């Protein structure tokens, strides 16, 4: 998604572009590691 935003803004289609960083790469990787340990079962399964 970031690549699309950069391509559009570089082409001049947008006058302003604002992004919000939600997680760093390290935080994302840590969350993915922790998610492996979560046991989830969908309702009704």
C-alpha positions in Angstrom: 0.0 0.0 0.0 2.9 2.4 0.7 4.2 1.8 -2.8 0.9 2.8 -4.3 0.7 6.0 -2.2 4.3 6.9 -3.2 3.5 6.3 -6.9 0.4 8.4 -6.8 2.0 11.3 -5.0 5.1 11.2 -7.2 2.9 11.6 -10.2 1.5 14.8 -8.9 -2.1 13.5 -8.5 -2.2 14.6 -4.9 -1.4 18.0 -3.5 -0.8 16.5 0.0 -0.2 13.1 1.4 -0.4 12.2 5.0 0.4 8.8 6.5 0.3 7.4 10.0 2.8 4.8 11.3 0.8 2.3 13.3 3.6 -0.2 14.1 7.3 -0.4 13.5 8.6 -3.4 11.6 10.0 -4.8 14.9 6.7 -4.4 16.6 4.9 -6.1 13.8 7.3 -9.0 13.8 6.9 -9.3 17.6 3.1 -9.3 17.3 3.2 -12.0 14.6 5.4 -14.2 16.8 3.0 -13.8 19.7 0.0 -14.5 17.5 1.3 -17.9 16.8 0.7 -18.8 20.4 -3.0 -17.6 20.5 -5.5 -20.4 20.3 -8.6 -19.0 18.6 -11.7 -20.9 17.6 -14.4 -19.2 15.6 -17.8 -19.0 17.2 -19.9 -22.1 16.4 -16.8 -24.1 15.3 
